[in-house]
Amino acid sequence: MKKDQRQTWPNVLRFLLFQVGILYTAIPFAQTPLSFNHLSRSDGLSNPFNSYIYQDSRGFVWISSVDGLNRFDGENIKVYRPDPTSEYALSGNIISSNFFEDKHGNLWFTSYGALHVYYRVRDHFESIQLTNTSGEYLTEDYHAFHYSSDGTIWVRTGLGNNGIVHRYNTTDRSDEIVSPIDGQRNYLVISSKGEERYLLSSMLGKPGIELIDLQDSIREVQHFLEGSPGRGSSLKTYNTYPLSSDTIFIGTEKGFAIFSYERRHLDLYPVYKKQELGAVWSVFPLDKTNVLVSTENLGILLFDLISREFTMQYAPIPDDEFSLRSADIREIYVDQSKTLWASIWGKGVEYASFNKNNFPLVSFDQFGSQVEMREIFQRNDHEVWCNLVSDGVAILDSSGAINRHFRAPRLSSYSGGRIENLLLDRSDRLWMLVSYENNTKRVLFSQKKEEMHWNEVALMPDAVSSVSTPLYQLSDDRILFCSGRGIWEILSNGDGISIIPCPELVNYQDLPFYKIYEDRLGQVYFTANYDRVLIFRLEQDKLSYRQNLTEIGDVKGFCEGVQDSVLWLATSSGLFQVNKFNFKYDLLSSKNSELTNESILAVLEDKEENLWLKTQNELWKYHPGKNEIRKYQLSNGIQENLTTRIPVLHSSWGEFWLGGPRGLTIFRPEKIHDFPVQATVQITNILSNGEKLMTDTFVGELERLVLPYSDNTLSFDFVSCEYSDPSSIRFRYRMQHFDQTWVDGGNLGFARYANLPAGRFVFEVQVANADGIWSERSKMLALQILPPWYQTWWARSLFILFGFLLLFIFYRWRTSVHRRKLQIQEIELDRERKLNERLRQVDQLKDQFLANTSHELRTPLIGIIGLAESLRDGATGALPETTKQNLDLITASGKRLSHLIDDVLDFSRIRNSDLELDKTLIDLFSVADLVCTLLKPSIRLKNVTLINAVPTDLPLVLADENRLQQILFNLLGNAIKFTDSGKIEVTAVKSEESISVSVSDTGIGIAKDKLEQIFIGFEQADGSSRRQYGGAGLGLTITKQLVELHGGEIEVQSEPGEGSVFTFTLPNTTTLEVSGPAASASQKNIRDFNLMETVEEKYDAAPDHPVRSVGRILVVDDELV
């Protein structure tokens, strides 16, 4: 039940005066200084009056205030305040108790007017009001002080000293009134058997403590007196903490006290180093031997239970931003990661880690806030000498405490006095170089071991412009020093001390030198001109030049490694590794990107071969073999060095001493360990498409998230609840099933994924603490991006169904179209069949017409030719010469027409496949000879020789003799037609499967692009030749088809102006089974003159032309001619 509360200023003021509390968590303690971080209103804290601090199981730190509840995650503070418009908000703004976490992760606490529970999963609150014995709701001064393992929370209610103790069961929500109580700060004492034995209570405004025996129901008030029992006034108590059922720690108005309940004895500890503690507000046991105590005047003290004394103080340090801001500490608390939290009343909260590597500082406050330190050296096992220049020399013990101090000797002749350099040589003699008169005069002093005063031994020559390095003694006992003009030597002789230029380096007197170092091999290194190192070898008390290292920067320090070959150089360009044997050197930043080219002021090496590198603002721990680096910053207690060089010392007892403007940083390197506690990480916010994602469950408690496809661009904010060094933490994250590897997030705590595909993913994030140790447990969030509607199963089903429907419609459409096409094709085919039939009939009618016409034309044509020849031969008597010529023209024209008619008939028969061959065995020579004999009259008027070069020993060929003669007639006739001079030759060659017959001429030839056209019907190589030489262009077409009918091939080779060669093949009879006569008719006689009709005769019959033999021809015809 929730009831409105009215809180007045008196209530608030009373709360501010007496709200103090404590929880116990035992941790080991390391006596090292702490570097504190600060939380105030400027950091988001709701109010600087904070009484209670608690870290929950998720790593969040909860901080109470008088103006709301604060949750800190290491980076941001979230404030919860009352909100009248929300039933899930706090009902009061004054948080009045510590916080208790149940097994579900919910937090129980009280405000001034109610009991509250914070439900982590929903990120909201529930307010609960208890009742008195009359059933009336209690509305004032709630204070929860204990949570039992059975889920019972103990709550004190009631104003002033009129309080009531309740036991509230958080499981069944039942309330039991235990006892009335006067005190306000209450603690439950558990016996060794685990029984709830006593209640302890500090009373408001009254001295002493109240004890309630829960078993016997006995209430008593125990008064404590200042000093011995029975003397002085009683002490007021502000806090009690039961260490056991007998021992009780008590914070009183006068200091820290330990009370024995059984003996009723009190031990009070009111001072530390003669300073009064003032009021003690809080006590926190660390372990069995150490207790933290918050005080009013001295900050936080550590109390040793064995020695019964305070051993450590954490207090404000002037000008140290990492120390406490005030000595008045109210609440102290140590969390799970061993971080100390301290509440400063009115100023907020401080926190610092015990596990954080904090480097102790020995300050020289007596010399001012800033000192200049030149040298540190160890004189013996117990003393360390520090040259503080203007402030003299401080002689310290091994702990860093100053035992003695002296300043530069005063001279009557010179004013001032700055100790520039100090040296302890091997004879235990001290050398000191002091500058006077504003550094214009430099005097060298010495002091032998047995002497107690300084002796002035030499005045520096004017040629020594400045001394920029400590005096350095070589292994041959010579003492050298660097100056702005060369290297100088302090020479001891019987007459005293003289300062001379170093003899071996007189050639370098014009160079400025800054540092000298001799390694274990006897090699001496001189740094010169801010950019080089000159290396000499010391042999037989002489320096000999060895090497010059250039472009190395200004060398700040040398360190020999554990390995004999390694020399480390700290330079203005970074860290160099030099091989002492071959003098090769490397810049280490090329091997590790974190080892930047920042100026290294000093370098030291520990026994684990770690290099400790001092920069201006940091100290680096670097292991060259592992290539690992760890950086310690100002927040770790590292000094900021503004000078270009710093003095360092590796003491014989294993400590590193680093000089700085505020004193000495002294530590043992083996004591600097990695932070042992793994950091935790929490998701604090999720954005979808740039807007905050609203979920029913708090995002930090989400384990699974299902999102629509429209929310597939996600941003994650996450924090590390690691408070030792928040600036040094690093994140890495990945989206499983999306990212292949981890993504380095640096220390931003932010990740964004745009346009994630539909599917299941797991967002995983890890954090590394300040020492680079990655958390073993990742923060994981399972994600499911639902597919868009068009990728859902029902949409896909619809798409498939729709696809099948489209396919069916398409199939029906295609089928219909195909059917129509088939119908159209059938109609077209029928039409084509009818057309083809008509064309065939027309073609057949044409062929019949051609055959009949040719026959009808041929019969009278032969008669005309015969009559013309008989008249020409004088059948009717002698004729005039003109008449004979006309008769010759008639005869020639008739024969030409007869030849054309024969070609047309043959072409028609071949095209219609009506031509059949009558193959017999033929003598190729005889056929060629016959054709040549018949064609000789055609060349009478030309200067052409016709040659039959066919071998007589060729085997017989299987061919149609008439068609073979026709082939030869056509080829030879064409050759005669287009050859005006030269020769025409017929040859034949035998091969395994055929006989090749060639007709060659020396005529006009044929162009190459016309060779294919000559075998096409009605085509000639040159269209103009038809007019000149005549013919229908069917001769070669018929010839080619006749050759192919014989199973052969014909080809032509020709060059324009050089003649042509026609070659055709005939099957060889050796590959055939031949039967029939062994010779052709051509071997018997030459009488087939009809074949001559295929050759055009263009010669004029001479008067002396021989007259054919008289013969008789029987002609049977129904025509008159």
C-alpha angles and dihedrals in degrees: 000000000000124000130184113255130206114208120191128203092252089060092049093048092049089050092050091053099051111023106118128140143163143199127199127235118156116223134165114256129224116195098231130123117265128229109216129208119205135227120193140146090285088061092053101270109151094220135356095228102091125166105169134043127181137168115214129212092269092057098253117136117223117206123189124215141167089255108049140308123296127207115194122195099181093269111036137028121222114201124208117199136166114283117190091200094059127065090200097059130095115282095211136032099212110083106207107180146036122268129261124194122211127208091271093057093253118141123229121199141132137246122203092276109026150020113256137197122197113211104210096195093058097029092228140110138239121205120213126190122200127214135224126234089281092056093251118144115250114226108173143071104358116182124177112201111164140029119199126211090245090065097261118138121201115221131182117207134178139072125280116333093340098091135151127207116221132191107208119191107218092197104054094017094235122151127213124188108221108179146324113262136189103199128081106206104061136183132183117226115215117203124228087262091056095254123144095246114163143008117220120198136180109217125228111248094346131102123245132021133278119234122194120193102214093196099048097028091232120154121196137165116223114205121206123206128211108248120353120002112276095025131097129354128321120265124242114227126215102178142015131193123183110218089180138342088279106031119065127181112215131192109211137180089257102042145287120336138185116207127196108209095195094049095033088226128144128201114195125199107190103160142049119195089347092306122119117242095209117199118359110215104174140020125197122184111216100186139326093299108029134062129184115222125192114211140190097230110021106040116230121350132193115223122201110215093200099051091029093224140105111261106175138030131202107195140146115290117202114249091005109121091190097058127086115290094219140018092222103092120177110174128025126187135167116209132209093276092053095256116151116224121196130185117214108198109245095359104070132239134327125199135185135166124242088202094053113104103250117180115219117236126211103203127202096213092156088068095049135268093297129041134180113227122192109169141015120189136159115238097185140337092292108034136068120187121210123192107216093179106212091022094053128231124323118204110205136187123234092275093055098255115141112244100171139005136191137175134218115294115262118237124199092217097051135043129221123016132218121180102226100172138013129189136180108201128204092267088059089251116145122223122193129184114203127187121213137179094039092313094307095112125046123192126191117218131185136192125194121217096257094043125093099197137057121253122212104229108165146001115227114247117249088244088070097086095183141339110235103172140045116269108270129206119207124214089261087060094250114141116221135176136187126240140172087268111044138297119313133199131215103220121198118203139156092273095052137266125333131183113220136163112267103264096218093052102043089117089064099049092116093060124087113238126198113175142023127200133170120200129210091267093061094255115142121210122204118189112213141180094359091277112060146048122216113207122204132179118229107217126157091351091304130111115224124187116251113160147348119220109202136190090024099123130228108330112225100177148355130222128178114219128228086256111076093226097055128088119175120212122198106205142165087256095053136267120334128194113210126194105222092205103052099012094233112152138193134195106236095213087076089066099045123030091205089059091078125190089260117143111272111212098188142358131206131174125213128207091266088061092250114147117222109207122190118208128175096276106009145047115221127203108203130177109198095196094052092032089224125144133192121188125208117198141196089279088063090059097266114151123238109238116204095176124087094236134034130192118242135183134194100203124215089245091059104260128132115225116197120185123218144157093275098043137272128338106208124184144142110242093215089059092060103092134174116267103270099204118084115226122239126221130211132190108233104175142012124200124199115201088342096308129103111267110234114215134171089229122059107259092236090059097044116119098173133022127190116196135179118247090255088067095056096121105080135178124193128202114198135170138197114234089214114125105177095086112349093178092061100052121109132203133208127183143175140185106230113228088021110050118057095204141010116289115225106232097180110208097313098103093214136114131176132191120187125203098356111194121241113276146080121303140166119220108211128184131181133186133210119212125230091283094052097254109148119222114252092213118064128207103241133189121185112220132193119189106198115224119253115266091263090058098048120111093249092048090048089048089052090046090051092046091046089047091052089048091051090047090050092048090045090048091050090046093047090046091052092046091047091049091050090047090051090050090048090045091050089050090047092045091049089048090047091047090052091045092047090049090051090046090048090050091047090047091048089047088049091050091048089046091049092046094046093041092047091048092047090047096043097054098056089036091059089047091051091049091048094047091046092051093047091050090047089051091054103259089149097035135271115338132201116263092247090055090051092053091050090050089050090053090049090050094048093046091048093051090048091052090047090053091051091050091051091051092050091049093048093046090050093049093048093047090051091044089239094127114098124188123229099209121198136156107280135186104232094203092055092049092048091046092051093051092047091050092051093048097047093091087060093065098046093104094043132074090238131127117211111208129188103204097165109134114247093218096063115123119251118274127222107234147122101272096209093048092045089053088048090052091051093043090053095047095042091041091054090047091052090045095055100033119083098172141005125045142313115208135188115205136169133199128194123223132174096272106018148016117241117213119196131192112195130182140175095229134125095299129214130268115248094239089056098051093094094047097058092073093053117098118262091006130117131189090247119026090210092059091069089067093042100042102018128217136124096254094247100109100086092037090056090043093053092048092048091051091049090049086058090052096254140112134235129208137169135217118192145156121198109257094010103074137247139271119209114193127185132174132224127192115266113241091220088075095046135072101240129194129169138064118341095227138039129235089257089071091059103048145336107239109122097108093160088080089061087070088078089064117071113230110212101169125106117240108247119222089248093054107136115254116237118250112274111258142155126244122196112214121187113191137138092222125087090237 
